[in-house]
Amino acid sequence: MRQLKSKIFIVTIFIVVGILFFYKTKPKTNDADVQTAEKSAAVSPLKNNFNSALNKAAVSGDNTTASIPIDEVQNMNEAAFKNWIHEESKTLNSTHVNTDQKAIQMRALAQNLTAAQNVTLKEMGWSSTSTMNDKILSVYLLTLRQNDDVISSFEQTAKKGLTDNGPVTVHSEAEIKRVQELSLKYMVIDELARRAKSNAAALASLRALVSDAEAPEIRNYAQRKLKEIGL
């Protein structure tokens, strides 16, 4: 449950920050400094609002996932599975979701998806045509998989340079997309850091990102996570 709340909270922060960037009228000269300052300013009020929504959700029922047994999701063809992800991802913004129940359901589901469905999650998670909610849910489900085979995938994903969406200037769509893409990469780095405490492969991947990731934001974030876990 804590992972679900934490990861959705982190990604939500980045999305809101992206919107703040878009409407900010004062010119900025350093994108990295802008992101750091604005994220810091946005965290406190957003955290209160988000926690309030979670508290309301705790007393609400949610049968969105429970109404579809795992074996039925497993048996979905690619088109049906993509549609399920799209519809299910809408609950990320809902205040009528029992997060305890949802976390249990998603963790169980992630362990039982087919190999083809995991490929679909990777495609949806990093596709330029997927909605942001689709990306969040797809990447989140991948982080829930306990298999070590996802570790290399996380490293390679985070290591790649950020998508070129044009000049990253204040008010631009490219700037918002950059922040959103970073938030997803941070999500997989968080998972690598969590596993690194007891998994040598995850630790090696995290260390590799410190030196090999193309984006400086990713190198810095990986370094910070290493320091946080004391490795």
Protein Blocks (a to p, Z undefined) as FASTA:
>chain_A
ZZmmmmmmmmmmmmmmmmmmmmpmbdcfbfklmmmmmmmmmmmmmmmmmmmmmmmmmmpc
cfklmmpcfklmmmpcfklmmmmmmmmmmmmmpcbbcfklmmmmmmmmmmmccfklmmmm
mmmmmgckbcfklmmmmmmmmmmpmbfklmmmmmmmmmpccddebjadehiaklmmmmmm
mmmmmmmmmmmmmmmmmpmklmmmmmmmmmmpmblklmmmmmmmmmmnoZZ
